[in-house]
Amino acid sequence: MPRRAVAPPPSAYQRALRRLARRDHSVAELRRALLERGHEAVEVEAALERLRGERYLDDAGFAERFARSRLAHQGLGRLRIRQGLRQRGVDRGTTEAGIAGALRDVDEREVLDGLARRYWRQHARVEPARRLPRLWAFLLRRGFAPARVSDRLSALWPRWKDALEGLEPAEPAEARAGENEGPGSPL
């Protein structure tokens, strides 16, 4: 019986291409994954540089695609999108540019309104005075800013806006900074 030749392990570049074929990655994500697979740092950096040169790897494009996808298809707000990009190692400036690019294509107000209306229908058995604060908390967990949520809910259900009084969470300064800046900020 002939013996099969054992294939050499894939290079960092080959592994990176396989990962990119499955889904988009940030530079930091790909670097971390390749290092965890045991590739030398020099080989990893060379592979990442080659991928950048071939335009397979681009944090700015990744950030915008990620933000657009999360906003349009998953109904996440800016704060959760920002958090997701930071977890993937994208720097602050690139993150903000990606979110701004996504907001040019997707209207955050429409996303928020759609989520609010769906929640309202799905929880129709709960009395509106209790439903509205729960909806407010739901939208905050989705990553929308408290002031934006309160404004939209007051506009959608003005009859019940009294239920929103006193619902201002303590926000970290980082979450407030930048939230009212950039394209799409005013409602």
Disulfide bonds with the S-S distance in Angstrom:
none
